[in-house]
Amino acid sequence: MTDKILDEVWSKIRLLLKSHPWHGVPIGKNVPVNVTTYIEIVPTDTVKYEIEKHSGFLKVDRPQKYSNVCPTPYGFIPQTLCGDKAAEYCMKMTGRKNVKGDNDPLDICVITEKSISHSNILLQAIPIGGLRMIDNDEADDKIIAVMKDDAIFSEWRDIGDCSHSFIERLKHYFLTYKDAPGSEGKRCEIHSIYGKSEAYEVISACHEDYLKKYSDLNSLLNREEI
């Protein structure tokens, strides 16, 4: 099948079918300064939703085990993967050994003054920092960002602009959201909190990991439509 025919086929498919949120949505032209974000859950959700990787639909992962909820809209950055480069960067910054990537898209929390009532949406976000989380020896970073053009929080430029209490709320959520009531021991740890420059490094590493694993898919998605 010629390139011209392939382009014609895919241009028609895009009119009929919804793009896969992980693979079919571009990360953005100004990455890592500005990134496209797919939102999986919002603060009003009492059930944790996450993307079903094969179909691209949201699925119910589990009911929240505790009464705490995610403080911000939360999802992932399309066309990212926590793989080898992400793990290498984690080991470099922590001095740890034998850390692996979790092979999921890179997670992101988006700060906004607006009340976003439902998930399964796309928005543009400006990274300002992140939490270096390790889950059972797997790199599981949480990028912290503000929604682009937010009337209040768009003034936040780096992680130091966040209040201590806000960071503590985020840390508490991610340190407990996978634990079952009555369970002993913690599976997640937050090694450190980092600023914008390190967030850029994490995003870039995860985008490179994605391109390495899905290079053929990326080439197809970037074809110019006729």
DRENDO-1510 file (C-alpha; in Angstrom, 1 decimal, always signed):
<recs>
REC; n; res; u; v; w
REC; 1; MET; +0.0; +0.0; +0.0 .
REC; 2; THR; +1.5; +3.4; -1.0 .
REC; 3; ASP; +2.1; +6.2; +1.4 .
REC; 4; LYS; -0.6; +8.3; -0.4 .
REC; 5; ILE; -3.2; +5.5; +0.1 .
REC; 6; LEU; -2.2; +5.1; +3.7 .
REC; 7; ASP; -2.6; +8.8; +4.3 .
REC; 8; GLU; -6.0; +8.7; +2.8 .
REC; 9; VAL; -7.1; +5.7; +4.9 .
REC; 10; TRP; -5.9; +7.3; +8.1 .
REC; 11; SER; -7.5; +10.7; +7.3 .
REC; 12; LYS; -10.8; +8.9; +7.0 .
REC; 13; ILE; -10.3; +6.8; +10.1 .
REC; 14; ARG; -9.7; +9.9; +12.1 .
REC; 15; LEU; -13.1; +11.2; +11.0 .
REC; 16; LEU; -14.9; +8.0; +12.2 .
REC; 17; LEU; -13.0; +6.8; +15.2 .
REC; 18; LYS; -12.0; +8.5; +18.5 .
REC; 19; SER; -8.2; +8.8; +18.9 .
REC; 20; HIS; -6.6; +6.7; +21.5 .
REC; 21; PRO; -5.7; +9.1; +24.4 .
REC; 22; TRP; -2.3; +7.6; +24.9 .
REC; 23; HIS; -1.1; +7.0; +21.3 .
REC; 24; GLY; -3.4; +9.1; +19.1 .
REC; 25; VAL; -3.1; +12.4; +20.9 .
REC; 26; PRO; +0.1; +14.5; +20.3 .
REC; 27; ILE; +2.1; +15.4; +23.3 .
REC; 28; GLY; +2.3; +19.0; +22.0 .
REC; 29; LYS; +4.7; +21.1; +20.0 .
REC; 30; ASN; +6.3; +23.0; +22.9 .
REC; 31; VAL; +7.1; +20.0; +25.1 .
REC; 32; PRO; +8.2; +20.0; +27.9 .
REC; 33; VAL; +7.3; +23.7; +28.6 .
REC; 34; ASN; +3.7; +23.0; +27.7 .
REC; 35; VAL; +2.2; +19.5; +27.5 .
REC; 36; THR; -1.1; +18.0; +26.4 .
REC; 37; THR; -2.8; +16.2; +29.4 .
REC; 38; TYR; -5.5; +13.6; +29.5 .
REC; 39; ILE; -7.5; +13.7; +32.7 .
REC; 40; GLU; -8.5; +10.4; +34.2 .
REC; 41; ILE; -10.0; +11.4; +37.6 .
REC; 42; VAL; -11.1; +14.7; +39.2 .
REC; 43; PRO; -11.4; +15.6; +42.9 .
REC; 44; THR; -15.1; +14.7; +43.2 .
REC; 45; ASP; -14.5; +11.1; +42.0 .
REC; 46; THR; -14.9; +8.4; +44.7 .
REC; 47; VAL; -13.8; +5.7; +42.2 .
REC; 48; LYS; -10.3; +5.7; +40.7 .
REC; 49; TYR; -10.5; +5.5; +37.0 .
REC; 50; GLU; -7.6; +4.8; +34.7 .
REC; 51; ILE; -7.0; +4.3; +31.0 .
REC; 52; GLU; -7.5; +0.8; +29.6 .
REC; 53; LYS; -4.3; +0.6; +27.5 .
REC; 54; HIS; -5.6; -1.6; +24.7 .
REC; 55; SER; -8.9; +0.1; +23.9 .
REC; 56; GLY; -8.3; +3.6; +25.1 .
REC; 57; PHE; -11.4; +3.7; +27.2 .
REC; 58; LEU; -11.6; +4.7; +30.9 .
REC; 59; LYS; -12.0; +1.8; +33.2 .
REC; 60; VAL; -12.9; +1.5; +36.9 .
REC; 61; ASP; -9.6; +0.6; +38.6 .
REC; 62; ARG; -11.0; +0.5; +42.1 .
REC; 63; PRO; -13.1; +2.4; +44.6 .
REC; 64; GLN; -11.1; +4.7; +46.7 .
REC; 65; LYS; -10.1; +2.8; +49.8 .
REC; 66; TYR; -10.1; +5.8; +52.1 .
REC; 67; SER; -12.2; +9.0; +52.2 .
REC; 68; ASN; -9.3; +11.1; +50.9 .
REC; 69; VAL; -9.6; +12.2; +47.3 .
REC; 70; CYS; -7.1; +13.4; +44.7 .
REC; 71; PRO; -6.6; +17.2; +45.4 .
REC; 72; THR; -6.4; +18.1; +41.7 .
REC; 73; PRO; -7.5; +16.7; +38.3 .
REC; 74; TYR; -5.1; +13.8; +37.6 .
REC; 75; GLY; -4.1; +11.9; +34.5 .
REC; 76; PHE; -1.2; +11.4; +32.2 .
REC; 77; ILE; +0.8; +13.0; +29.4 .
REC; 78; PRO; +0.1; +11.3; +26.0 .
REC; 79; GLN; +3.0; +9.8; +24.1 .
REC; 80; THR; +5.1; +9.2; +27.3 .
REC; 81; LEU; +6.3; +6.0; +28.9 .
REC; 82; CYS; +8.1; +5.4; +32.1 .
REC; 83; GLY; +10.8; +3.1; +30.7 .
REC; 84; ASP; +14.5; +2.7; +30.8 .
REC; 85; LYS; +15.5; +6.4; +30.5 .
REC; 86; ALA; +13.0; +7.4; +33.2 .
REC; 87; ALA; +14.4; +4.7; +35.5 .
REC; 88; GLU; +18.0; +5.8; +34.7 .
REC; 89; TYR; +17.2; +9.4; +35.6 .
REC; 90; CYS; +15.5; +8.3; +38.8 .
REC; 91; MET; +18.6; +6.2; +39.8 .
REC; 92; LYS; +20.9; +9.1; +39.0 .
REC; 93; MET; +18.9; +11.5; +41.1 .
REC; 94; THR; +18.4; +9.2; +44.1 .
REC; 95; GLY; +21.5; +7.1; +44.1 .
REC; 96; ARG; +19.3; +4.0; +44.2 .
REC; 97; LYS; +20.0; +0.8; +42.2 .
REC; 98; ASN; +17.7; -1.6; +40.4 .
REC; 99; VAL; +14.9; +0.9; +39.8 .
REC; 100; LYS; +12.8; +0.1; +36.8 .
REC; 101; GLY; +10.2; +2.1; +34.9 .
REC; 102; ASP; +6.6; +1.2; +35.6 .
REC; 103; ASN; +5.8; +1.0; +31.8 .
REC; 104; ASP; +2.9; +3.3; +32.2 .
REC; 105; PRO; +2.3; +6.8; +30.8 .
REC; 106; LEU; +3.8; +9.6; +32.9 .
REC; 107; ASP; +1.3; +10.8; +35.5 .
REC; 108; ILE; +0.5; +14.5; +36.0 .
REC; 109; CYS; -1.5; +16.6; +38.5 .
REC; 110; VAL; -3.0; +19.8; +37.1 .
REC; 111; ILE; -3.7; +22.7; +39.5 .
REC; 112; THR; -6.6; +25.0; +38.5 .
REC; 113; GLU; -9.0; +27.3; +40.2 .
REC; 114; LYS; -11.8; +25.9; +38.1 .
REC; 115; SER; -14.0; +23.1; +39.2 .
REC; 116; ILE; -13.7; +20.4; +36.5 .
REC; 117; SER; -16.7; +18.1; +37.0 .
REC; 118; HIS; -15.7; +15.1; +34.9 .
REC; 119; SER; -12.7; +13.3; +33.4 .
REC; 120; ASN; -12.0; +11.9; +29.9 .
REC; 121; ILE; -11.0; +15.4; +28.7 .
REC; 122; LEU; -7.8; +17.0; +27.3 .
REC; 123; LEU; -6.2; +20.2; +28.5 .
REC; 124; GLN; -3.0; +22.1; +28.2 .
REC; 125; ALA; -0.7; +22.2; +31.2 .
REC; 126; ILE; +2.4; +24.0; +32.3 .
REC; 127; PRO; +4.8; +21.8; +34.4 .
REC; 128; ILE; +6.3; +23.4; +37.5 .
REC; 129; GLY; +7.7; +20.4; +39.3 .
REC; 130; GLY; +7.1; +16.9; +40.5 .
REC; 131; LEU; +7.1; +14.2; +43.1 .
REC; 132; ARG; +9.8; +11.6; +42.7 .
REC; 133; MET; +7.8; +8.5; +43.7 .
REC; 134; ILE; +9.0; +4.9; +43.8 .
REC; 135; ASP; +6.5; +2.2; +43.9 .
REC; 136; ASN; +7.9; -1.3; +44.6 .
REC; 137; ASP; +11.3; -0.3; +43.0 .
REC; 138; GLU; +9.6; +1.2; +40.0 .
REC; 139; ALA; +9.9; +4.9; +39.0 .
REC; 140; ASP; +6.4; +6.4; +39.2 .
REC; 141; ASP; +6.9; +10.2; +39.0 .
REC; 142; LYS; +4.0; +12.6; +39.5 .
REC; 143; ILE; +4.5; +15.8; +37.5 .
REC; 144; ILE; +2.9; +18.8; +39.0 .
REC; 145; ALA; +1.5; +21.4; +36.6 .
REC; 146; VAL; -0.8; +24.4; +36.3 .
REC; 147; MET; -3.6; +24.6; +33.7 .
REC; 148; LYS; -2.6; +26.9; +30.9 .
REC; 149; ASP; -4.1; +30.4; +31.2 .
REC; 150; ASP; -5.6; +29.7; +34.6 .
REC; 151; ALA; -6.8; +33.0; +36.0 .
REC; 152; ILE; -5.0; +32.4; +39.4 .
REC; 153; PHE; -2.5; +29.6; +39.3 .
REC; 154; SER; -0.9; +30.5; +35.9 .
REC; 155; GLU; +1.3; +32.9; +38.0 .
REC; 156; TRP; +2.9; +29.8; +39.6 .
REC; 157; ARG; +6.2; +29.3; +37.8 .
REC; 158; ASP; +8.0; +26.7; +39.9 .
REC; 159; ILE; +7.4; +24.2; +42.7 .
REC; 160; GLY; +8.4; +26.9; +45.3 .
REC; 161; ASP; +5.2; +28.8; +44.5 .
REC; 162; CYS; +3.1; +26.0; +46.0 .
REC; 163; SER; +2.3; +26.2; +49.6 .
REC; 164; HIS; +3.7; +23.6; +52.0 .
REC; 165; SER; +0.3; +22.4; +53.0 .
REC; 166; PHE; -0.7; +21.8; +49.3 .
REC; 167; ILE; +2.4; +19.7; +48.7 .
REC; 168; GLU; +1.7; +17.7; +51.9 .
REC; 169; ARG; -1.9; +17.0; +50.6 .
REC; 170; LEU; -0.5; +15.6; +47.4 .
REC; 171; LYS; +2.1; +13.5; +49.2 .
REC; 172; HIS; -0.5; +12.1; +51.6 .
REC; 173; TYR; -2.8; +11.1; +48.7 .
REC; 174; PHE; -0.1; +9.3; +46.7 .
REC; 175; LEU; +1.4; +7.6; +49.7 .
REC; 176; THR; -2.0; +6.1; +50.7 .
REC; 177; TYR; -4.1; +5.7; +47.6 .
REC; 178; LYS; -2.9; +2.2; +46.9 .
REC; 179; ASP; -3.1; +0.9; +50.4 .
REC; 180; ALA; -6.0; -1.3; +51.6 .
REC; 181; PRO; -7.4; -0.5; +55.0 .
REC; 182; GLY; -5.6; -2.5; +57.7 .
REC; 183; SER; -2.7; -3.4; +55.5 .
REC; 184; GLU; +0.8; -3.3; +56.9 .
REC; 185; GLY; +3.8; -1.7; +55.3 .
REC; 186; LYS; +3.9; +0.9; +52.5 .
REC; 187; ARG; +4.4; +0.0; +48.9 .
REC; 188; CYS; +5.0; +3.7; +47.8 .
REC; 189; GLU; +7.6; +6.2; +48.9 .
REC; 190; ILE; +8.3; +9.8; +47.8 .
REC; 191; HIS; +12.0; +10.2; +47.7 .
REC; 192; SER; +12.0; +13.9; +46.9 .
REC; 193; ILE; +10.2; +16.9; +45.5 .
REC; 194; TYR; +11.7; +18.6; +42.5 .
REC; 195; GLY; +11.3; +21.8; +40.5 .
REC; 196; LYS; +10.6; +22.8; +36.9 .
REC; 197; SER; +14.0; +22.0; +35.5 .
REC; 198; GLU; +13.9; +18.4; +36.7 .
REC; 199; ALA; +10.3; +18.0; +35.7 .
REC; 200; TYR; +11.4; +18.9; +32.1 .
REC; 201; GLU; +14.1; +16.1; +32.3 .
REC; 202; VAL; +11.6; +13.5; +33.5 .
REC; 203; ILE; +9.1; +14.5; +30.8 .
REC; 204; SER; +11.8; +14.4; +28.1 .
REC; 205; ALA; +13.1; +11.0; +29.3 .
REC; 206; CYS; +9.6; +9.5; +29.2 .
REC; 207; HIS; +8.9; +10.9; +25.8 .
REC; 208; GLU; +12.1; +9.3; +24.5 .
REC; 209; ASP; +11.1; +6.0; +26.1 .
REC; 210; TYR; +7.8; +6.2; +24.3 .
REC; 211; LEU; +9.4; +7.0; +21.0 .
REC; 212; LYS; +11.8; +4.1; +21.4 .
REC; 213; LYS; +9.1; +1.5; +22.1 .
REC; 214; TYR; +6.5; +2.9; +19.7 .
REC; 215; SER; +8.6; +4.4; +17.0 .
REC; 216; ASP; +6.6; +2.9; +14.1 .
REC; 217; LEU; +3.4; +4.1; +15.6 .
REC; 218; ASN; +4.8; +7.6; +16.1 .
REC; 219; SER; +5.9; +7.7; +12.5 .
REC; 220; LEU; +2.4; +6.8; +11.3 .
REC; 221; LEU; +0.7; +9.3; +13.6 .
REC; 222; ASN; +3.0; +12.1; +12.4 .
REC; 223; ARG; +2.1; +11.6; +8.7 .
REC; 224; GLU; +0.7; +14.7; +7.1 .
REC; 225; GLU; -2.8; +14.3; +6.0 .
REC; 226; ILE; -3.6; +15.1; +2.4 .
</recs>
